[in-house]
Amino acid sequence: MFHNYKIGLIALLLITSSSINAQVTVQKKDSVKTLSEVVVYANKFPTASKNIVQTIGLIADKTFINQQANTADILTNSGQVFVQKSQLGGGSPIIRGFEASRVLLMVDGIRMNSAIFRAGHLQNIITVDNMILDRVEINYGPSSTMYGSDALGGVVNLFTKNPTLNTSTSWKTNGNLIYRYANGQNENRQHVDINIANNKWAYLTSFTNSSFGDLRQGNNRSTTYADFGKRLFYITRANGVDIANDNSANVNIQKTTGYTQTDLLQKIMYKPSANVEHLLNIQLSNSSNINRYDRLTETSKDLPVYSEWYYGPQVRNMVGYKYSASALKGYFQVLTVNTNYQHLEESRISRKFKSNNKDFRIENVDIFGLNADLLHKQKSGYLHFGLESYNDIVKSTANRNNISTNTNSAITTRYSDGPTNMNYQAIYLQQTEFLDAHWVLNDGIRLNMVQLNAQFKDTSLMHFPFTEAKQSNAAFTGNLGLAYNGEDGYRLTFGLSSGFRAPNIDDLTKVFDTKTGYVVVPNKDLKPEYTYNAEVSLSKSSTAFSWGASLFYTWFKNALVADKFTWNGQSKINYQGVLSDVYATQNKAKAIVYGFNVNGRIRIMDNTDIAGTYTYTKGTYNDGSKEMPLDHIPPSYGRIGIKHGNEKWNAELFSVFNGWKRIADYNLNGEDNEIYATKDGMPSWMTLNFASYYNPRKNISVGFQIENITDLNYRYFASGISAVGRNYILSCRLSF
């Protein structure tokens, strides 16, 4: 037992911070495992979920994971996470009212969040190929003790498959071929993965090619909102002239939403002994241009605002090397070191309707990362010590091309145009201690250190009142929680935790119009955001049934929200030819977010379960003079389904649903996108869906699904694109 360490740690935690909490929600293929059987990686090392106080959502059904259109849809269709979309090629997870740069994305233990992750809506999660994913874990609530900056609302941990060693010295080859077609978006996906191994070396190669056409939305609309979501026009260009084409004959076809993407993964494992492992991890993802559908539907004075608005090819290249060693002599028995490099590319290209000026804003980010984790194990518990360092280097460029004369001119870059970088360093401790046969203590502490250096080289276009923005922030975060695991299947947890997010380059240096007549300008005086969370949960698990409930309350300090601002003393400025209201990201006084989740499962007959989950979230902030809704707060949402399965086949009839998001609950200055909702807000909806998979032979699987059987027309809150209508999906897998 680590008494001296624990006493000092708990005292510091009570002063500076707080943890998380509750039962593990498990989505498995054939059965629901008890807590004692479930292993999760929330603490980076494999740990029995009953020994973790924090609420962890686990999605481990390989068929379910692989048979989604992209990784964002895994979260959506699980009912465990709300996801926003601005275009078909996107998906922005929201965990407990926190989104984008306030939710940390991880892949294979490596941070995906970069210094330019914005506070709005993101599509980066789709750059991880779901066809090669092994499992998804969702850490609910502030998770900065283990994961550092950005984990205010939680963490989405994505784990790709690892190579599999052979048991003998001879070489063995196996793999999978997968094809998926869906008519709702004319989706065609082809995937192949091959594993070649002996008892020391293993090579895993994966390739996926994805093609999506224009998304067809549902035709069954509410009579109250009979025209909601209809695509009435689309733009083409002929003989140097933009033409607004009438689309009234095909209003449900959301024109120009299609895109393509290719994903390549290569892993090489070398295991010279039972206790040492080397793993090289290479991931490459590249998309075509992806139209920003919501911006292409905007009108002003009955005319389209944009002829073109698209993201250029989204590139994520990653190389990682992981060294693992166990059964070490000394105080720590287990060591992992993960060093990695990422290169990210993204761009935004736009052109106003009937304008010849086409604007290009291009961002390149290089990220160098290093994690080292040590684990001490003994009968009374575990002690985890870690170090972390990430260095982000950002290059932001921009230019305007006159497509008629092919001449170029300067425009404002999206971010600071001089040398720009951001550094993250941290040291942390996490303890799990078994107080007795039933009680488990989790506590931890982390010191975060974040530096930002942004230089503004050309200030002539925006007349910046400063030429640099520098910050150096240090913060302690921590967690403290207790779990009771009863022999009768009851489980009770209580936890406190704190989260931390340092303002990044997007927060401090961005210049951008999030909608016409609304421009966001830099604010170099930002401070870090903090969350402090309290949560209690109660659950009961058995073979025949399980249920769980968790209640959380989060205090949000120095919350960053977009609000009215002045630029060189002006509340309005001319930006790209439009007189626009000036806004800036600012630290508002305080905010609160609270809510609950309930979930359950009951076995009604052999191999047949009914399962459901429901989540409610509420958030408000006070700017010192008035209280108003906090943005990114989703409506109530959930999933319920009945599933029957055996070794040969399984089938599920299920519903995914959302409650109303009334316009009075929108933040009209933030990222809630009220312009893409009805006049009353976003209506509630419920879809009916069917999924089945048949295995005629051990190495062959055939799938048939129907999404949105009733062809309902609906849209997720804050989304600028309507969801797919009735969608027939065929898939097949051949294993060899």
Long-range contacts (C-beta under 8 A, 24 or more apart in sequence): 1-380, 1-381, 1-433, 2-381, 2-383, 2-431, 2-433, 5-383, 5-429, 5-431, 6-431, 6-433, 6-441, 6-443, 9-429, 9-431, 9-443, 9-444, 9-445, 9-478, 10-443, 10-480, 12-445, 12-476, 12-478, 13-443, 13-445, 13-478, 13-479, 13-480, 13-496, 14-480, 16-476, 16-477, 16-478, 16-498, 17-145, 17-445, 17-476, 17-477, 17-478, 17-479, 17-480, 17-496, 17-497, 17-498, 17-532, 18-142, 18-478, 18-479, 18-480, 18-495, 18-496, 18-497, 18-498, 18-532, 18-533, 18-534, 19-53, 19-54, 19-141, 19-142, 19-145, 19-442, 19-443, 19-444, 19-478, 19-479, 19-480, 19-481, 19-495, 19-496, 19-497, 19-533, 20-53, 20-54, 20-55, 20-139, 20-140, 20-141, 20-142, 20-143, 20-479, 20-481, 20-495, 20-497, 20-533, 20-535, 21-53, 21-54, 21-55, 21-141, 21-481, 21-493, 21-494, 21-495, 21-497, 21-535, 21-536, 21-537, 21-550, 21-552, 22-53, 22-54, 22-55, 22-140, 22-493, 22-495, 22-535, 22-536, 22-537, 22-539, 22-548, 22-550, 23-55, 23-491, 23-493, 23-537, 23-539, 23-541, 23-548, 23-550, 24-49, 24-52, 24-55, 24-56, 24-57, 24-58, 25-55, 25-56, 25-57, 25-58, 25-80, 25-548, 25-599, 25-613, 26-58, 26-60, 27-58, 27-59, 27-60, 27-61, 27-64, 27-78, 27-80, 28-60, 28-61, 29-60, 29-61, 29-62, 29-63, 29-64, 29-645, 29-650, 30-607, 30-645, 30-646, 30-650, 32-541, 32-546, 32-601, 32-609, 32-611, 34-489, 34-541, 34-542, 34-543, 35-485, 35-491, 35-541, 36-485, 40-137, 41-137, 41-157, 41-159, 42-137, 42-139, 42-143, 42-146, 42-157, 43-146, 43-384, 43-430, 43-432, 44-109, 44-146, 44-336, 44-373, 44-384, 44-386, 45-334, 45-336, 45-373, 45-375, 45-382, 45-384, 47-382, 47-432, 50-440, 50-483, 50-485, 50-491, 51-432, 51-434, 51-440, 51-442, 51-483, 52-432, 52-442, 52-483, 53-440, 53-442, 53-479, 53-481, 53-482, 53-483, 53-493, 53-494, 53-495, 54-139, 54-140, 54-141, 54-143, 54-442, 54-479, 54-481, 54-495, 54-497, 55-139, 55-140, 55-141, 55-535, 55-537, 55-550, 55-597, 56-137, 56-138, 56-139, 56-140, 57-81, 57-137, 57-138, 57-140, 58-135, 58-136, 58-137, 58-138, 59-135, 59-136, 59-137, 59-138, 60-134, 60-135, 60-136, 62-134, 63-693, 63-701, 63-703, 65-130, 65-133, 65-134, 65-135, 65-136, 66-130, 66-131, 66-133, 66-178, 66-191, 66-733, 67-180, 67-691, 67-693, 67-703, 67-705, 67-729, 67-731, 68-130, 69-182, 69-185, 69-187, 69-189, 69-212, 70-125, 70-126, 70-130, 70-210, 71-125, 71-126, 71-128, 71-129, 71-130, 71-133, 71-136, 71-158, 72-123, 72-125, 72-126, 73-130, 74-130, 74-133, 74-136, 75-136, 75-138, 75-156, 76-656, 76-716, 77-639, 77-656, 77-689, 78-639, 79-612, 79-613, 79-637, 79-638, 79-639, 79-640, 79-656, 80-138, 80-613, 80-639, 81-138, 81-156, 82-615, 82-634, 82-637, 82-658, 82-716, 82-717, 83-716, 84-121, 84-716, 84-717, 84-718, 84-719, 85-121, 85-716, 85-719, 85-720, 85-721, 86-121, 86-123, 86-292, 86-293, 86-294, 86-673, 86-719, 86-720, 86-721, 87-123, 87-257, 87-290, 87-291, 87-292, 87-293, 87-294, 87-311, 87-720, 87-721, 88-185, 88-212, 88-215, 88-254, 88-257, 88-258, 88-259, 88-290, 88-293, 88-721, 89-123, 89-126, 89-212, 89-257, 89-259, 89-261, 89-287, 89-290, 89-311, 89-314, 90-121, 90-122, 90-123, 90-126, 90-290, 91-123, 91-125, 91-126, 92-121, 92-122, 92-123, 92-125, 93-125, 93-156, 94-153, 94-632, 94-634, 95-138, 95-140, 95-153, 95-154, 95-156, 96-140, 96-141, 96-153, 96-154, 96-552, 96-554, 96-593, 96-595, 96-617, 97-153, 97-554, 97-593, 97-595, 97-617, 97-618, 97-619, 97-630, 97-632, 97-633, 97-634, 98-152, 98-153, 98-154, 98-531, 98-593, 98-632, 99-153, 99-632, 99-671, 100-632, 100-671, 101-150, 101-501, 101-504, 101-506, 101-507, 102-150, 102-152, 102-153, 102-501, 102-529, 102-632, 103-150, 103-151, 103-152, 103-153, 103-154, 103-155, 103-156, 104-143, 104-147, 104-148, 104-150, 104-151, 104-154, 104-155, 104-156, 105-155, 105-156, 105-158, 106-147, 106-155, 106-156, 106-157, 106-158, 107-158, 107-159, 107-160, 107-283, 107-318, 108-158, 108-159, 108-160, 108-281, 108-320, 108-322, 109-322, 109-336, 109-338, 109-371, 110-318, 110-320, 110-338, 110-340, 110-342, 110-369, 110-371, 111-147, 111-148, 111-367, 111-369, 111-390, 112-316, 113-150, 114-342, 114-344, 114-365, 114-367, 114-392, 114-394, 115-365, 115-392, 115-394, 115-420, 115-421, 115-422, 115-452, 115-504, 115-505, 115-506, 116-346, 116-363, 116-365, 116-394, 116-415, 116-504, 116-505, 116-506, 117-150, 117-504, 117-506, 118-506, 118-510, 119-506, 119-507, 119-560, 119-562, 119-585, 119-671, 120-514, 120-671, 121-671, 121-718, 123-290, 123-311, 123-314, 124-314, 124-316, 125-156, 125-158, 126-261, 127-263, 127-285, 127-287, 127-314, 127-316, 128-158, 128-160, 128-283, 128-285, 129-160, 129-206, 129-208, 129-263, 129-265, 129-285, 131-178, 131-189, 131-191, 131-193, 131-206, 131-208, 131-263, 132-160, 132-161, 132-191, 132-193, 132-206, 132-208, 132-263, 132-265, 133-158, 133-159, 133-160, 133-161, 134-159, 134-160, 134-161, 134-162, 135-159, 140-550, 140-552, 141-495, 141-497, 141-499, 141-533, 141-535, 141-552, 141-554, 142-477, 142-479, 142-497, 142-498, 142-499, 142-531, 142-532, 142-533, 142-554, 143-497, 143-499, 144-446, 144-448, 144-477, 144-497, 144-498, 144-499, 144-500, 144-501, 145-428, 145-430, 145-444, 145-445, 145-446, 145-477, 145-478, 145-479, 145-497, 145-498, 146-386, 146-428, 146-430, 146-444, 146-446, 148-388, 148-424, 148-426, 148-446, 148-448, 148-500, 149-424, 149-448, 149-450, 149-500, 149-501, 149-502, 150-501, 151-499, 151-500, 151-501, 152-499, 152-500, 152-501, 152-529, 152-531, 152-556, 153-499, 153-531, 160-265, 160-267, 160-281, 160-283, 161-193, 161-204, 161-206, 162-204, 162-267, 162-269, 162-279, 163-195, 163-197, 163-202, 163-203, 163-204, 163-267, 163-268, 163-269, 163-279, 164-195, 164-197, 164-202, 164-204, 165-197, 165-198, 165-199, 165-200, 165-201, 165-202, 165-269, 165-271, 166-197, 166-198, 166-199, 166-202, 167-199, 168-198, 168-199, 169-198, 169-199, 170-198, 171-196, 171-197, 171-198, 172-196, 172-197, 172-198, 174-735, 174-736, 175-735, 175-736, 176-733, 176-734, 176-735, 176-736, 177-733, 177-734, 177-735, 177-736, 178-731, 178-732, 178-733, 178-734, 179-731, 179-732, 180-703, 180-729, 180-730, 180-731, 181-729, 181-730, 181-731, 182-707, 182-727, 182-728, 182-729, 182-730, 183-727, 183-728, 183-729, 184-215, 184-216, 184-707, 184-708, 184-724, 184-725, 184-726, 184-727, 184-728, 184-729, 185-212, 185-213, 185-214, 185-215, 185-216, 185-257, 185-258, 185-724, 185-727, 186-211, 186-212, 186-213, 186-214, 186-258, 187-211, 187-212, 187-213, 187-729, 193-265, 197-269, 200-270, 200-271, 200-272, 201-268, 201-269, 201-270, 201-271, 202-267, 202-268, 202-269, 202-271, 203-266, 203-267, 203-268, 203-269, 204-265, 204-266, 204-267, 204-268, 204-269, 205-265, 205-266, 206-263, 206-264, 206-265, 206-266, 207-262, 207-263, 207-264, 207-265, 208-261, 208-262, 208-263, 209-260, 209-261, 209-262, 210-260, 210-261, 210-262, 210-263, 211-258, 211-260, 212-257, 212-258, 212-259, 212-260, 213-257, 213-258, 214-253, 214-254, 214-255, 214-256, 214-257, 214-258, 215-253, 215-254, 215-257, 215-258, 215-721, 215-722, 215-724, 216-252, 216-253, 216-254, 216-724, 216-725, 217-252, 217-254, 217-713, 217-722, 217-723, 217-724, 217-725, 218-252, 218-708, 218-710, 218-711, 218-712, 218-713, 218-714, 218-722, 218-723, 218-724, 218-725, 218-726, 219-252, 219-711, 219-713, 219-725, 220-710, 220-711, 220-712, 220-713, 221-713, 222-683, 222-713, 224-678, 224-683, 225-678, 225-683, 228-678, 228-713, 228-715, 228-722, 229-713, 229-715, 229-722, 231-255, 231-297, 233-304, 234-296, 235-296, 235-304, 235-306, 235-307, 235-308, 235-353, 237-307, 240-404, 241-354, 242-307, 242-353, 242-354, 244-303, 244-304, 244-353, 252-713, 252-725, 254-293, 254-721, 254-722, 256-291, 256-293, 256-296, 257-291, 257-293, 257-721, 259-287, 259-288, 259-289, 259-290, 259-291, 260-287, 260-288, 261-285, 261-286, 261-287, 261-288, 262-286, 262-287, 275-325, 275-326, 275-327, 275-328, 276-323, 276-324, 276-325, 277-322, 277-323, 277-324, 277-325, 278-321, 278-322, 278-323, 279-321, 279-322, 279-323, 279-324, 280-319, 280-320, 280-321, 281-318, 281-319, 281-320, 281-321, 281-322, 281-340, 282-318, 282-319, 282-320, 283-316, 283-317, 283-318, 284-316, 284-317, 284-318, 285-314, 285-315, 285-316, 285-317, 286-313, 286-314, 286-315, 287-313, 287-314, 287-315, 288-313, 289-313, 289-349, 290-314, 292-348, 293-720, 293-721, 294-673, 294-676, 294-719, 294-720, 294-721, 295-350, 295-720, 297-676, 297-720, 298-515, 298-516, 298-675, 300-516, 303-353, 304-353, 305-352, 305-353, 305-516, 306-350, 306-351, 306-352, 306-353, 307-351, 307-352, 307-353, 307-354, 307-355, 308-349, 308-350, 308-351, 308-358, 309-348, 309-349, 309-350, 309-351, 310-348, 310-349, 310-350, 311-346, 311-347, 311-348, 311-349, 312-345, 312-346, 312-347, 312-348, 312-349, 312-360, 312-362, 313-345, 313-347, 314-345, 314-346, 315-343, 315-344, 315-345, 315-346, 316-342, 316-343, 316-344, 317-342, 317-343, 317-344, 318-342, 318-343, 331-376, 332-374, 332-375, 332-376, 332-385, 333-375, 333-376, 333-377, 334-374, 334-375, 334-377, 335-372, 335-373, 335-374, 335-375, 336-371, 336-372, 336-373, 337-370, 337-371, 337-372, 337-373, 338-369, 338-370, 338-371, 338-372, 339-369, 339-370, 339-371, 340-367, 340-368, 340-369, 340-370, 341-366, 341-367, 341-368, 341-369, 342-366, 342-367, 342-369, 343-367, 348-414, 351-403, 352-576, 352-577, 356-402, 356-403, 356-404, 356-405, 357-400, 357-401, 357-402, 357-403, 358-400, 358-401, 358-402, 358-403, 359-398, 359-399, 359-400, 359-411, 359-576, 360-398, 360-399, 360-400, 360-401, 361-396, 361-397, 361-398, 361-411, 361-413, 361-414, 362-396, 362-397, 362-398, 363-394, 363-395, 363-396, 363-414, 363-415, 364-394, 364-395, 365-392, 365-393, 365-394, 365-395, 366-392, 366-393, 367-391, 367-392, 367-393, 379-434, 380-433, 380-434, 381-431, 381-432, 381-433, 381-434, 381-441, 382-431, 382-432, 383-429, 383-430, 383-431, 384-429, 384-430, 384-431, 384-432, 384-444, 385-428, 385-429, 386-426, 386-427, 386-428, 386-429, 386-430, 387-426, 387-427, 387-428, 388-424, 388-425, 388-426, 388-427, 388-428, 389-423, 389-424, 389-425, 389-426, 390-423, 390-424, 391-421, 391-422, 391-423, 391-424, 392-421, 392-422, 392-423, 392-424, 392-505, 393-420, 393-421, 394-420, 394-421, 394-422, 394-505, 395-420, 396-420, 410-458, 410-461, 411-461, 411-576, 412-461, 412-462, 412-511, 413-511, 414-510, 414-511, 414-512, 415-454, 415-505, 415-506, 415-509, 415-510, 415-511, 416-454, 416-455, 416-456, 416-457, 416-469, 416-505, 416-509, 416-522, 417-455, 417-456, 417-457, 417-458, 418-454, 418-455, 418-456, 418-457, 418-468, 419-453, 419-455, 420-453, 420-454, 420-455, 420-505, 420-509, 421-452, 421-453, 422-450, 422-451, 422-452, 422-453, 422-504, 422-505, 423-450, 423-451, 423-452, 424-448, 424-449, 424-450, 424-502, 425-449, 425-450, 430-479, 438-484, 438-485, 438-486, 438-487, 439-482, 439-483, 439-484, 439-485, 440-482, 440-483, 440-484, 440-485, 441-481, 441-482, 442-479, 442-480, 442-481, 442-482, 442-483, 442-495, 443-478, 443-479, 443-480, 443-481, 444-478, 444-479, 445-476, 445-477, 445-478, 446-476, 446-477, 446-478, 447-474, 447-475, 447-476, 448-473, 448-474, 448-475, 448-476, 448-477, 448-500, 448-502, 449-473, 449-474, 450-474, 450-502, 450-528, 452-502, 452-503, 452-504, 452-505, 452-508, 454-505, 454-508, 454-509, 456-509, 462-511, 462-521, 462-567, 463-568, 464-522, 465-568, 466-524, 469-508, 469-509, 469-522, 469-524, 471-502, 471-503, 471-508, 471-526, 473-502, 473-527, 473-528, 475-500, 475-502, 475-528, 475-530, 489-540, 489-541, 489-542, 489-546, 490-538, 490-539, 490-540, 491-537, 491-538, 491-539, 491-540, 491-541, 491-548, 492-536, 492-537, 492-538, 493-535, 493-536, 493-537, 494-535, 494-536, 495-533, 495-534, 495-535, 495-536, 496-532, 496-533, 496-534, 497-532, 497-533, 497-535, 498-530, 498-531, 498-532, 498-533, 499-529, 499-530, 499-531, 499-532, 499-533, 500-528, 500-529, 500-530, 500-531, 501-528, 501-529, 501-530, 502-528, 503-527, 503-528, 503-529, 503-560, 503-585, 507-560, 507-585, 508-585, 510-585, 513-575, 513-576, 513-578, 513-580, 514-562, 514-671, 515-675, 516-578, 516-580, 517-578, 517-579, 517-580, 517-581, 518-580, 518-581, 518-583, 519-573, 519-575, 519-580, 519-581, 519-582, 519-583, 520-562, 520-583, 520-584, 520-585, 521-565, 521-567, 521-573, 521-582, 521-583, 521-584, 522-584, 523-565, 523-584, 523-585, 523-586, 526-560, 526-585, 526-586, 526-587, 527-558, 527-587, 528-558, 529-556, 529-557, 529-558, 529-559, 529-560, 529-587, 530-556, 530-557, 530-558, 531-555, 531-556, 531-557, 532-557, 543-603, 544-602, 544-603, 545-600, 545-601, 545-602, 545-603, 546-600, 546-601, 547-598, 547-599, 547-600, 547-601, 548-597, 548-598, 548-599, 548-600, 549-596, 549-597, 549-598, 549-599, 550-596, 550-597, 551-595, 551-596, 552-594, 552-595, 552-596, 553-592, 553-593, 553-594, 554-592, 554-593, 554-594, 555-590, 555-591, 555-592, 556-590, 556-591, 556-592, 556-593, 556-619, 556-621, 556-630, 557-590, 558-587, 558-588, 559-587, 559-588, 559-590, 559-591, 559-621, 559-630, 560-585, 560-586, 560-587, 560-588, 561-585, 561-586, 561-588, 561-621, 561-623, 561-630, 561-631, 561-667, 561-669, 561-670, 562-586, 562-669, 562-670, 562-671, 563-588, 563-623, 563-669, 564-669, 583-669, 588-621, 588-622, 588-623, 588-624, 589-621, 589-622, 589-623, 589-624, 590-621, 590-622, 591-619, 591-620, 591-621, 591-622, 591-630, 592-619, 592-620, 592-621, 593-617, 593-618, 593-619, 593-630, 593-633, 594-618, 594-619, 604-642, 607-644, 607-645, 607-646, 608-642, 608-643, 608-644, 609-642, 609-643, 610-640, 610-641, 610-642, 610-643, 611-640, 611-641, 611-643, 612-638, 612-639, 612-640, 612-641, 613-638, 613-639, 613-640, 614-638, 628-667, 629-664, 629-665, 629-666, 629-667, 629-672, 630-667, 630-670, 631-666, 631-667, 631-669, 631-670, 631-671, 631-672, 632-670, 632-671, 632-672, 632-718, 633-665, 634-658, 634-661, 634-717, 634-718, 635-659, 635-660, 635-661, 635-682, 635-684, 635-717, 647-695, 648-694, 648-695, 648-696, 649-692, 649-693, 649-694, 649-695, 650-692, 650-693, 651-690, 651-691, 651-692, 651-693, 652-690, 652-691, 652-692, 653-688, 653-689, 653-690, 654-689, 654-690, 654-691, 655-686, 655-687, 655-688, 655-689, 656-686, 656-687, 656-689, 657-684, 657-685, 657-686, 657-687, 658-682, 658-684, 658-685, 658-686, 658-714, 658-716, 658-717, 659-684, 660-684, 661-717, 671-718, 672-717, 672-718, 673-718, 673-719, 673-720, 676-715, 676-718, 676-719, 676-720, 677-715, 677-717, 682-715, 682-716, 682-717, 682-718, 683-714, 685-712, 685-714, 686-712, 687-712, 687-714, 687-723, 698-735, 699-734, 699-735, 699-736, 700-732, 700-733, 700-734, 700-735, 701-732, 701-733, 701-735, 702-731, 702-732, 702-733, 703-729, 703-730, 703-731, 703-732, 703-733, 704-728, 704-729, 704-730, 704-731, 705-729, 705-731
